[in-house]
């Protein structure tokens, strides 16, 4: 689907921030929570969301956030280029909330030339770069010196700055707009929250459930088994799900359906949040689940070498393990249960450093400046 190069605003309506989010299809998942978090931190900013054509977002289409169903799943990468080409020839700022290296390349190719300040904002949640790609990033930085870039981790920010981008800031993925808990709740259960994926250590969660069943444990555990944006699972996780369904552990609660924001937030109070995520994948990538847990007063169990481990180690709000064998996870869970009031209080204390308004501030301030600066050029 090729779009016209004509500006998106033929008349003179008020400008909106053009948000490009091709995989936003429902209220469940990271993309929806991400935008809701941004919107809560910037209620004064008007947006238009370019989303999947099959998206089901009841109540989202408002004066402040107009929906523009646009992307077909199969063609979204090509469509993104043509949409960037169209939007960058109109005056409104463009925001890519879950940007990839391909978005950066496509946006550069689609631009009519070097973009001025306040024209494009890209937020990276992961960014792996080889030596060749780092060189390509340097070339992009020279061509587009005014891009506003954001990263969830210090490592991502450092890579972008090393490439030569001057406008790079850190924005923590604190997505919950709900008020933090006032006090830690009594222990209720172990919790594996979020989409079931191999890189999030889902195999370790299944092994833990199997151990709980074999050992005759009575520890309750709830496990989300929903898939990615489109409900898909990777091959390893599909096999693990079959193993999990064969378990007959009476204290296991499976949560196969995607959850809305309220249902998701209700998972955390009284929980111990299990995050045996792969250190190779999460050494430089943040997890929003960690912040959701802390804000609910839920201690975290995670693996050394991850970004979550650094937060837990600094705050004392949980346990950091060297390895993710089920016996180690069970021992850590028993330790946290025994100290739940203390560790829950530490989680709440740690969450005070991660208020949504504070975390979103660098991006919100940049968008606000770009919108008004573009609308009223000097």
ChimeraX attribute file (.defattr): number of C-alpha atoms within 10 A of each C-alpha:
attribute: neighborCount
match mode: 1-to-1
recipient: residues
	/A:1	13
	/A:2	12
	/A:3	12
	/A:4	11
	/A:5	15
	/A:6	12
	/A:7	15
	/A:8	16
	/A:9	14
	/A:10	8
	/A:11	7
	/A:12	6
	/A:13	7
	/A:14	9
	/A:15	19
	/A:16	20
	/A:17	22
	/A:18	24
	/A:19	21
	/A:20	27
	/A:21	23
	/A:22	25
	/A:23	23
	/A:24	26
	/A:25	22
	/A:26	21
	/A:27	19
	/A:28	22
	/A:29	22
	/A:30	21
	/A:31	20
	/A:32	20
	/A:33	20
	/A:34	17
	/A:35	17
	/A:36	18
	/A:37	21
	/A:38	24
	/A:39	19
	/A:40	17
	/A:41	21
	/A:42	18
	/A:43	10
	/A:44	10
	/A:45	18
	/A:46	19
	/A:47	21
	/A:48	21
	/A:49	23
	/A:50	21
	/A:51	23
	/A:52	22
	/A:53	16
	/A:54	15
	/A:55	18
	/A:56	13
	/A:57	14
	/A:58	8
	/A:59	6
	/A:60	14
	/A:61	13
	/A:62	11
	/A:63	10
	/A:64	15
	/A:65	19
	/A:66	16
	/A:67	19
	/A:68	17
	/A:69	17
	/A:70	21
	/A:71	26
	/A:72	17
	/A:73	16
	/A:74	8
	/A:75	11
	/A:76	19
	/A:77	16
	/A:78	14
	/A:79	19
	/A:80	24
	/A:81	22
	/A:82	21
	/A:83	25
	/A:84	24
	/A:85	24
	/A:86	20
	/A:87	25
	/A:88	25
	/A:89	16
	/A:90	18
	/A:91	18
	/A:92	24
	/A:93	26
	/A:94	26
	/A:95	24
	/A:96	20
	/A:97	19
	/A:98	19
	/A:99	21
	/A:100	17
	/A:101	16
	/A:102	12
	/A:103	18
	/A:104	20
	/A:105	14
	/A:106	19
	/A:107	25
	/A:108	22
	/A:109	15
	/A:110	19
	/A:111	17
	/A:112	12
	/A:113	11
	/A:114	13
	/A:115	17
	/A:116	12
	/A:117	19
	/A:118	22
	/A:119	23
	/A:120	26
	/A:121	26
	/A:122	24
	/A:123	21
	/A:124	23
	/A:125	21
	/A:126	20
	/A:127	18
	/A:128	14
	/A:129	15
	/A:130	8
	/A:131	8
	/A:132	9
	/A:133	13
	/A:134	17
	/A:135	13
	/A:136	15
	/A:137	23
	/A:138	18
	/A:139	15
	/A:140	19
	/A:141	20
	/A:142	14
	/A:143	14
	/A:144	21
	/A:145	17
	/A:146	19
	/A:147	24
	/A:148	23
	/A:149	25
	/A:150	24
	/A:151	27
	/A:152	23
	/A:153	24
	/A:154	16
	/A:155	18
	/A:156	23
	/A:157	22
	/A:158	15
	/A:159	18
	/A:160	24
	/A:161	18
	/A:162	14
	/A:163	18
	/A:164	17
	/A:165	23
	/A:166	15
	/A:167	16
	/A:168	22
	/A:169	21
	/A:170	22
	/A:171	24
	/A:172	24
	/A:173	26
	/A:174	27
	/A:175	27
	/A:176	24
	/A:177	19
	/A:178	15
	/A:179	10
	/A:180	17
	/A:181	15
	/A:182	11
	/A:183	14
	/A:184	24
	/A:185	18
	/A:186	15
	/A:187	19
	/A:188	17
	/A:189	22
	/A:190	26
	/A:191	24
	/A:192	27
	/A:193	23
	/A:194	24
	/A:195	23
	/A:196	26
	/A:197	22
	/A:198	18
	/A:199	17
	/A:200	23
	/A:201	21
	/A:202	25
	/A:203	22
	/A:204	20
	/A:205	25
	/A:206	21
	/A:207	19
	/A:208	20
	/A:209	26
	/A:210	18
	/A:211	16
	/A:212	23
	/A:213	18
	/A:214	12
	/A:215	9
	/A:216	10
	/A:217	14
	/A:218	12
	/A:219	19
	/A:220	18
	/A:221	23
	/A:222	20
	/A:223	24
	/A:224	21
	/A:225	24
	/A:226	23
	/A:227	20
	/A:228	18
	/A:229	18
	/A:230	13
	/A:231	11
	/A:232	14
	/A:233	19
	/A:234	14
	/A:235	10
	/A:236	13
	/A:237	22
	/A:238	17
	/A:239	12
	/A:240	20
	/A:241	16
	/A:242	11
	/A:243	15
	/A:244	21
	/A:245	11
	/A:246	9
	/A:247	15
	/A:248	12
	/A:249	21
	/A:250	14
	/A:251	16
	/A:252	20
	/A:253	14
	/A:254	15
	/A:255	15
	/A:256	13
	/A:257	12
	/A:258	21
	/A:259	18
	/A:260	14
	/A:261	18
	/A:262	10
	/A:263	11
	/A:264	17
	/A:265	17
	/A:266	11
	/A:267	24
	/A:268	26
	/A:269	25
	/A:270	23
	/A:271	29
	/A:272	27
	/A:273	27
	/A:274	30
	/A:275	28
	/A:276	28
	/A:277	27
	/A:278	20
	/A:279	21
	/A:280	11
	/A:281	16
	/A:282	20
	/A:283	18
	/A:284	21
	/A:285	23
	/A:286	22
	/A:287	21
	/A:288	19
	/A:289	23
	/A:290	27
	/A:291	27
	/A:292	27
	/A:293	28
	/A:294	30
	/A:295	31
	/A:296	28
	/A:297	33
	/A:298	36
	/A:299	37
	/A:300	33
	/A:301	26
	/A:302	31
	/A:303	25
	/A:304	21
	/A:305	19
	/A:306	23
	/A:307	23
	/A:308	29
	/A:309	27
	/A:310	16
	/A:311	17
	/A:312	24
	/A:313	14
	/A:314	10
	/A:315	16
	/A:316	21
	/A:317	27
	/A:318	30
	/A:319	22
	/A:320	25
	/A:321	17
	/A:322	11
	/A:323	15
	/A:324	24
	/A:325	14
	/A:326	19
	/A:327	14
	/A:328	14
	/A:329	25
	/A:330	19
	/A:331	11
	/A:332	20
	/A:333	24
	/A:334	13
	/A:335	13
	/A:336	22
	/A:337	22
	/A:338	12
	/A:339	14
	/A:340	25
	/A:341	20
	/A:342	16
	/A:343	24
	/A:344	33
	/A:345	22
	/A:346	21
	/A:347	27
	/A:348	24
	/A:349	18
	/A:350	20
	/A:351	24
	/A:352	13
	/A:353	12
	/A:354	19
	/A:355	19
	/A:356	24
	/A:357	16
	/A:358	15
	/A:359	20
	/A:360	23
	/A:361	17
	/A:362	16
	/A:363	23
	/A:364	19
	/A:365	12
	/A:366	14
	/A:367	23
	/A:368	18
	/A:369	14
	/A:370	23
	/A:371	23
	/A:372	14
	/A:373	15
	/A:374	18
	/A:375	15
	/A:376	8
	/A:377	8
	/A:378	5
